Amino acid sequence: MDPYAMTTGVLRNPDFLRFLSSHAANELGANISRVALPLVAVMTLHAGPAQVGLLSSLQTVAFLLLGLPAGVWVDRLRKRRVMMASDLARFVLLGSIPVAAGLDLLSIELLFVVALLAGVSQVFNDVADSTYLPNLVSTTQLSDGNAKLETVRASAFLAGPGVGGALVQLLGAPRTVLTTALGALASVFFLSTVKVPDKPPADTERGPMLRGIKEGLAYVWQDRLMRAFGASSALGNLCVSGVLGLSVLFLAETVKLAPGAVGALLMSGGIGGVLGGLTGGWLSRRFGSARTTLVATAVGAPFGLLLPLTEPDWRVVCFALASMGISWAAAMSNVGQSTYRQTVTPDHLLGRVNASVRFVTWGVMPLGALLGGIVAQQIGVRQALWLLMVGRAVAFVPLLFSPLPRMRDFADARPHQ
């Protein structure tokens, strides 16, 4: 690690700024793609609802299919090279869409292949990205560094769809996809300028893949706090994904808001995420990273109960407050959990541990969306939202029975305490 990073703030660390710039280019491009690829399918290829739904699924299904093996592979490779290779792959894949459109060779099948393979590349990038930060900053700066990365992630999630929609209107859908490809190329450039040497892999034993996966899962299970974080996040994500799946239907059909108001309210969650990233570093330094994570998670829990109270009058603000409160708490929790894993996990296991946690906590999201729809069909949309938000409100309870309430800072944490 660069000694300069040991004595100054993360924003004074040139290598961290280069990494942050790479992160920003990647996140913005990925969030523009969430809008651009479906619009290519609809506007250029006149795809139907089933095809658009399949396209959206293919963009994210790779994490369920390859999330755990990706952790093993990342532990066996140099992290920066993994990120650069995955970015180059996404550049080529996404760049093929405007080229095919220009040659009149674009088809829905090509879009499916590009979405799937770009998703595979993104899985490797995400795992390596969350494993690379300890190479650049000191242990005491991990919380601040993660907060800055979370701010960029939330900002891109907030701005990406709007930027994507504007670019589609200005350039057309296929050319907008080209801008996301250029974002991946910009990420490669920023990563290539990092001066700190890309550390060789700590995992030098090339054992069977299944054994490597089991080691990552076992480490997560044996750590009481990591296990509690996983249970809390899985329950929260299960409920929130159900809410996200019902939000448009709830606002448009039950509350009967105009499309513009629906769009504005759906963006409010991104604002909460940005605020969480901006305040996470300061609060962690002031009160301790562990205390901040616990308090933020507990304080954010009741906000979700405001959401089902939304009505087409002054109570419309309930949806915005609920979304911002939940997203703020989620951003703070993400910062804390990432910092803890990076602090206590040995270098040779960090990729597998990150992949295992994401597999568990993100793998429930498709199930939550399906569950939300089934429950709403049986008891009504507003009633389903009440049930889901009560579940989200109690998601922090596993943390109360973990070591977290007795901790102040993750920098002082020990494995399996």
C-alpha positions as CSV (number, residue, x, y, z in Angstrom):
1,M,0.0,0.0,0.0
2,D,1.2,3.5,-0.7
3,P,2.4,5.1,2.6
4,Y,0.8,8.3,1.5
5,A,-2.6,6.7,2.0
6,M,-1.8,6.0,5.6
7,T,-1.5,9.6,6.7
8,T,-4.0,11.5,4.6
9,G,-7.7,11.4,3.9
10,V,-9.0,9.2,1.0
11,L,-9.8,12.2,-1.2
12,R,-6.1,13.3,-0.9
13,N,-5.0,9.9,-2.1
14,P,-4.5,10.1,-5.9
15,D,-4.8,6.4,-6.5
16,F,-8.1,6.3,-4.6
17,L,-9.4,9.2,-6.8
18,R,-8.4,7.3,-9.9
19,F,-10.2,4.2,-8.5
20,L,-13.3,6.4,-7.6
21,S,-13.3,7.8,-11.1
22,S,-13.3,4.3,-12.6
23,H,-16.1,3.4,-10.3
24,A,-18.1,6.5,-11.3
25,A,-17.7,5.8,-15.1
26,N,-18.7,2.1,-14.6
27,E,-21.7,2.8,-12.3
28,L,-23.1,5.6,-14.5
29,G,-22.7,3.4,-17.7
30,A,-24.4,0.4,-16.0
31,N,-27.4,2.5,-14.9
32,I,-27.8,4.1,-18.3
33,S,-27.8,0.6,-19.8
34,R,-30.8,-0.3,-17.5
35,V,-32.8,2.2,-19.6
36,A,-31.0,2.0,-23.0
37,L,-31.1,-1.7,-23.6
38,P,-34.8,-2.1,-23.1
39,L,-35.4,1.0,-25.2
40,V,-33.4,-0.5,-28.0
41,A,-35.6,-3.6,-27.8
42,V,-38.8,-1.6,-27.8
43,M,-38.0,1.3,-30.1
44,T,-35.7,-0.3,-32.6
45,L,-36.8,-4.0,-32.6
46,H,-40.5,-3.5,-31.5
47,A,-40.1,-6.2,-28.8
48,G,-43.1,-7.3,-26.8
49,P,-43.5,-7.4,-23.0
50,A,-42.2,-10.9,-22.6
51,Q,-39.1,-10.2,-24.6
52,V,-38.4,-7.0,-22.6
53,G,-38.9,-8.9,-19.3
54,L,-36.5,-11.6,-20.5
55,L,-33.9,-9.0,-21.5
56,S,-34.1,-7.3,-18.0
57,S,-33.7,-10.7,-16.3
58,L,-30.6,-11.6,-18.4
59,Q,-28.9,-8.4,-17.3
60,T,-28.9,-9.7,-13.7
61,V,-29.2,-13.5,-13.8
62,A,-25.4,-13.9,-14.0
63,F,-25.0,-13.1,-10.4
64,L,-27.1,-16.1,-9.4
65,L,-25.4,-18.4,-11.9
66,L,-21.8,-17.3,-11.4
67,G,-21.7,-15.2,-8.2
68,L,-20.1,-17.9,-6.1
69,P,-17.6,-19.2,-8.7
70,A,-16.6,-15.6,-9.5
71,G,-15.4,-15.2,-5.9
72,V,-13.1,-18.1,-6.2
73,W,-11.7,-16.9,-9.5
74,V,-11.2,-13.3,-8.3
75,D,-9.2,-14.6,-5.3
76,R,-6.9,-16.4,-7.7
77,L,-6.2,-13.4,-9.9
78,R,-4.9,-9.8,-9.6
79,K,-7.9,-7.7,-8.8
80,R,-7.2,-4.7,-11.0
81,R,-6.6,-6.9,-14.0
82,V,-9.9,-8.6,-13.4
83,M,-11.7,-5.2,-13.4
84,M,-9.9,-4.0,-16.5
85,A,-10.6,-7.2,-18.4
86,S,-14.3,-7.1,-17.5
87,D,-14.5,-3.5,-18.5
88,L,-12.9,-4.2,-21.9
89,A,-15.3,-7.1,-22.4
90,R,-18.3,-4.8,-21.7
91,F,-16.9,-2.2,-24.1
92,V,-16.7,-4.8,-26.9
93,L,-20.1,-6.3,-26.1
94,L,-22.0,-3.0,-25.7
95,G,-20.2,-1.5,-28.6
96,S,-21.4,-4.3,-30.9
97,I,-25.0,-3.0,-30.6
98,P,-24.7,0.3,-32.4
99,V,-22.3,-1.4,-35.0
100,A,-24.9,-4.1,-35.6
101,A,-27.7,-1.4,-35.9
102,G,-25.6,0.5,-38.4
103,L,-25.1,-2.6,-40.5
104,D,-28.8,-3.5,-40.2
105,L,-27.8,-6.7,-38.4
106,L,-29.4,-6.0,-35.0
107,S,-31.8,-8.6,-33.6
108,I,-33.4,-9.4,-30.3
109,E,-31.3,-12.5,-30.1
110,L,-28.1,-10.4,-30.2
111,L,-29.5,-8.2,-27.5
112,F,-30.1,-11.3,-25.3
113,V,-26.6,-12.5,-25.8
114,V,-25.0,-9.1,-25.1
115,A,-27.2,-8.6,-22.0
116,L,-26.2,-12.0,-20.6
117,L,-22.4,-11.7,-21.3
118,A,-22.3,-8.1,-20.1
119,G,-23.9,-9.2,-16.9
120,V,-21.3,-11.9,-16.5
121,S,-18.6,-9.3,-16.9
122,Q,-20.3,-7.0,-14.4
123,V,-20.3,-9.8,-11.8
124,F,-16.6,-10.2,-12.0
125,N,-16.1,-6.4,-11.9
126,D,-18.4,-6.1,-8.8
127,V,-16.6,-8.8,-6.8
128,A,-13.1,-7.5,-7.7
129,D,-14.2,-3.9,-7.1
130,S,-15.4,-4.6,-3.5
131,T,-12.2,-6.6,-2.9
132,Y,-9.7,-4.0,-4.2
133,L,-10.2,-1.1,-1.9
134,P,-7.9,-2.4,1.0
135,N,-5.0,-2.3,-1.6
136,L,-5.4,1.5,-1.8
137,V,-6.3,2.8,1.7
138,S,-5.4,2.0,5.3
139,T,-7.7,0.0,7.6
140,T,-8.8,3.2,9.4
141,Q,-9.8,4.7,6.1
142,L,-11.9,1.8,4.8
143,S,-15.2,3.2,6.2
144,D,-14.6,6.6,4.6
145,G,-13.5,5.0,1.3
146,N,-16.6,2.8,1.2
147,A,-18.8,5.8,1.9
148,K,-17.3,7.7,-1.1
149,L,-17.9,4.6,-3.3
150,E,-21.5,4.3,-2.0
151,T,-22.1,8.0,-2.8
152,V,-21.0,7.4,-6.4
153,R,-23.1,4.3,-6.6
154,A,-26.2,6.0,-5.3
155,S,-25.7,9.1,-7.5
156,A,-25.3,6.9,-10.6
157,F,-28.5,5.0,-9.7
158,L,-30.3,8.3,-9.3
159,A,-29.0,10.0,-12.4
160,G,-28.5,7.1,-14.8
161,P,-32.1,6.5,-15.9
162,G,-32.7,10.3,-16.4
163,V,-29.4,10.7,-18.3
164,G,-30.2,7.5,-20.3
165,G,-33.7,8.8,-21.3
166,A,-32.3,12.2,-22.4
167,L,-29.5,10.5,-24.4
168,V,-32.0,8.2,-26.1
169,Q,-34.1,11.2,-27.1
170,L,-31.1,13.1,-28.4
171,L,-29.0,10.3,-30.0
172,G,-31.3,7.3,-30.4
173,A,-31.3,4.1,-28.4
174,P,-28.4,2.3,-30.2
175,R,-26.1,5.3,-30.0
176,T,-26.9,5.7,-26.3
177,V,-25.6,2.1,-25.7
178,L,-22.4,3.3,-27.3
179,T,-22.0,5.9,-24.5
180,T,-22.2,3.1,-21.9
181,A,-19.5,1.2,-23.8
182,L,-17.3,4.3,-23.7
183,G,-18.0,4.5,-19.9
184,A,-16.5,1.0,-19.6
185,L,-13.5,2.1,-21.7
186,A,-13.0,5.2,-19.5
187,S,-13.0,2.9,-16.4
188,V,-10.1,0.9,-18.0
189,F,-8.2,4.2,-18.5
190,F,-8.6,5.3,-14.9
191,L,-7.6,1.9,-13.5
192,S,-4.5,1.8,-15.8
193,T,-3.3,5.1,-14.2
194,V,-3.3,3.7,-10.6
195,K,0.3,3.7,-9.3
196,V,0.0,1.2,-6.5
197,P,1.2,-2.2,-7.8
198,D,-1.6,-4.7,-8.5
199,K,-0.9,-7.2,-5.7
200,P,-0.5,-10.8,-6.7
201,P,-3.3,-13.1,-5.5
202,A,-3.0,-14.3,-1.9
203,D,-4.8,-17.5,-2.7
204,T,-2.0,-19.6,-4.3
205,E,-3.7,-23.0,-3.9
206,R,-5.6,-23.9,-7.0
207,G,-7.8,-26.5,-5.4
208,P,-11.2,-27.7,-6.7
209,M,-13.8,-25.0,-7.4
210,L,-16.4,-26.5,-5.0
211,R,-13.9,-26.5,-2.1
212,G,-13.1,-22.8,-2.8
213,I,-16.8,-22.0,-2.7
214,K,-17.4,-23.9,0.5
215,E,-14.5,-22.0,2.2
216,G,-16.1,-18.7,1.4
217,L,-19.5,-19.7,2.6
218,A,-18.0,-21.4,5.7
219,Y,-16.1,-18.2,6.7
220,V,-19.3,-16.1,6.4
221,W,-21.3,-18.7,8.5
222,Q,-18.7,-18.9,11.2
223,D,-18.5,-15.2,11.8
224,R,-21.4,-14.2,14.1
225,L,-21.6,-10.6,12.9
226,M,-21.3,-11.4,9.2
227,R,-24.0,-14.0,9.7
228,A,-26.2,-11.5,11.4
229,F,-25.6,-8.9,8.6
230,G,-26.5,-11.6,6.0
231,A,-29.8,-12.5,7.8
232,S,-30.7,-8.8,8.2
233,S,-29.9,-7.8,4.6
234,A,-31.6,-10.9,3.1
235,L,-34.8,-10.2,5.0
236,G,-34.6,-6.5,4.1
237,N,-33.9,-7.1,0.4
238,L,-36.6,-9.7,0.2
239,C,-39.2,-7.2,1.4
240,V,-37.9,-4.2,-0.5
241,S,-37.7,-6.1,-3.8
242,G,-41.4,-6.9,-3.3
243,V,-42.1,-3.2,-2.7
244,L,-40.1,-2.2,-5.8
245,G,-42.1,-4.6,-7.9
246,L,-45.4,-3.1,-6.7
247,S,-44.4,0.6,-6.5
248,V,-45.4,1.6,-10.0
249,L,-48.7,-0.3,-9.8
250,F,-49.4,1.2,-6.4
251,L,-48.7,4.8,-7.4
252,A,-50.4,4.7,-10.8
253,E,-53.5,2.5,-10.1
254,T,-54.1,2.6,-6.3
255,V,-53.0,6.2,-5.5
256,K,-53.8,7.3,-9.1
257,L,-50.9,9.7,-9.7
258,A,-49.9,11.1,-13.0
259,P,-46.8,9.5,-14.7
260,G,-44.6,12.5,-14.0
261,A,-45.4,12.3,-10.3
262,V,-44.8,8.6,-10.3
263,G,-41.3,9.1,-11.9
264,A,-40.4,11.8,-9.4
265,L,-41.4,9.7,-6.4
266,L,-39.4,6.7,-7.7
267,M,-36.3,8.8,-7.9
268,S,-36.6,9.8,-4.2
269,G,-34.9,6.6,-3.1
270,G,-31.7,7.6,-5.0
271,I,-31.6,10.9,-3.0
272,G,-31.6,8.9,0.3
273,G,-28.8,6.8,-1.0
274,V,-26.7,9.8,-1.9
275,L,-27.3,11.3,1.5
276,G,-26.3,8.0,3.1
277,G,-23.0,8.0,1.2
278,L,-22.3,11.6,1.9
279,T,-22.9,11.3,5.7
280,G,-21.5,7.8,6.2
281,G,-17.9,8.8,6.5
282,W,-18.4,11.7,8.8
283,L,-20.8,9.9,11.1
284,S,-18.4,6.9,11.3
285,R,-15.5,9.1,12.3
286,R,-17.6,11.0,14.8
287,F,-19.4,8.1,16.5
288,G,-17.6,5.0,15.4
289,S,-18.3,2.9,12.3
290,A,-20.0,0.0,14.1
291,R,-22.2,2.3,16.2
292,T,-23.2,4.3,13.2
293,T,-24.2,1.2,11.3
294,L,-26.4,-0.1,14.1
295,V,-28.1,3.2,14.8
296,A,-28.7,4.1,11.2
297,T,-30.2,0.6,10.5
298,A,-32.5,0.9,13.5
299,V,-33.5,4.5,12.8
300,G,-34.2,3.8,9.2
301,A,-36.4,0.8,10.0
302,P,-39.7,2.7,10.8
303,F,-39.6,4.9,7.7
304,G,-41.0,2.1,5.6
305,L,-44.2,2.1,7.5
306,L,-45.0,5.5,6.0
307,L,-45.1,4.1,2.5
308,P,-48.6,2.4,2.6
309,L,-50.0,5.7,4.0
310,T,-49.5,7.4,0.6
311,E,-52.5,9.2,-0.8
312,P,-53.1,11.6,-3.7
313,D,-52.9,14.7,-1.4
314,W,-50.3,16.0,1.0
315,R,-49.7,12.4,2.1
316,V,-47.9,11.8,-1.2
317,V,-44.9,12.9,0.7
318,C,-45.1,9.7,2.8
319,F,-43.8,7.7,-0.2
320,A,-40.8,10.1,-0.7
321,L,-39.9,10.1,3.0
322,A,-40.2,6.3,3.2
323,S,-38.0,5.8,0.1
324,M,-35.4,8.2,1.3
325,G,-35.3,6.8,4.8
326,I,-34.9,3.2,3.6
327,S,-32.3,4.1,1.0
328,W,-30.3,6.2,3.5
329,A,-30.2,3.4,6.0
330,A,-29.3,0.9,3.3
331,A,-26.4,3.0,2.1
332,M,-25.1,3.3,5.7
333,S,-25.5,-0.4,6.2
334,N,-23.6,-1.2,2.9
335,V,-20.7,1.0,4.1
336,G,-20.6,-0.7,7.4
337,Q,-20.8,-4.2,6.1
338,S,-18.2,-3.6,3.4
339,T,-15.8,-2.1,6.0
340,Y,-16.3,-5.0,8.4
341,R,-15.7,-7.7,5.7
342,Q,-12.6,-5.9,4.4
343,T,-11.2,-5.5,8.0
344,V,-11.6,-9.1,9.3
345,T,-11.4,-11.2,6.2
346,P,-7.9,-12.6,5.1
347,D,-6.8,-11.4,1.7
348,H,-6.9,-14.8,0.2
349,L,-10.6,-15.2,1.1
350,L,-12.0,-11.7,0.5
351,G,-13.2,-12.3,-3.0
352,R,-15.1,-15.5,-2.0
353,V,-16.5,-13.9,1.1
354,N,-17.8,-10.8,-0.8
355,A,-19.3,-13.1,-3.5
356,S,-20.9,-15.4,-0.8
357,V,-22.5,-12.4,1.0
358,R,-23.9,-10.9,-2.3
359,F,-25.2,-14.3,-3.4
360,V,-27.2,-14.7,-0.2
361,T,-28.4,-11.1,0.1
362,W,-29.1,-10.4,-3.6
363,G,-30.3,-13.9,-4.4
364,V,-33.5,-13.3,-2.5
365,M,-34.5,-10.3,-4.6
366,P,-36.2,-12.2,-7.5
367,L,-38.0,-14.3,-4.9
368,G,-39.2,-11.1,-3.2
369,A,-40.5,-9.6,-6.4
370,L,-42.4,-12.8,-7.1
371,L,-43.7,-13.0,-3.5
372,G,-44.9,-9.4,-3.5
373,G,-46.9,-10.0,-6.7
374,I,-48.6,-13.1,-5.3
375,V,-49.4,-11.5,-2.0
376,A,-50.8,-8.4,-3.7
377,Q,-53.0,-10.6,-5.9
378,Q,-54.5,-12.3,-2.8
379,I,-55.0,-9.4,-0.4
380,G,-54.6,-6.2,-2.4
381,V,-51.6,-3.9,-3.2
382,R,-51.8,-1.6,-0.2
383,Q,-52.2,-4.5,2.2
384,A,-49.3,-6.3,0.6
385,L,-47.2,-3.2,1.1
386,W,-48.1,-3.1,4.8
387,L,-47.0,-6.7,5.2
388,L,-43.7,-6.1,3.3
389,M,-42.9,-2.9,5.2
390,V,-43.5,-4.6,8.5
391,G,-41.0,-7.2,7.5
392,R,-38.6,-4.6,6.4
393,A,-39.0,-2.7,9.7
394,V,-37.9,-5.8,11.8
395,A,-35.0,-6.7,9.5
396,F,-32.5,-5.1,11.8
397,V,-33.5,-7.4,14.8
398,P,-30.8,-10.1,14.0
399,L,-28.2,-7.4,14.6
400,L,-29.3,-6.9,18.2
401,F,-28.3,-10.5,19.0
402,S,-24.9,-10.1,17.4
403,P,-21.6,-8.5,18.7
404,L,-22.5,-5.3,16.9
405,P,-24.2,-3.5,19.9
406,R,-21.0,-3.9,21.9
407,M,-18.7,-2.5,19.2
408,R,-17.6,1.0,18.4
409,D,-15.3,0.7,15.4
410,F,-14.9,-2.0,12.8
411,A,-11.2,-1.1,12.6
412,D,-10.8,-2.8,15.9
413,A,-12.8,-5.9,15.0
414,R,-11.4,-9.4,15.1
415,P,-12.5,-12.4,13.0
416,H,-15.2,-14.7,14.4
417,Q,-15.7,-12.6,17.6
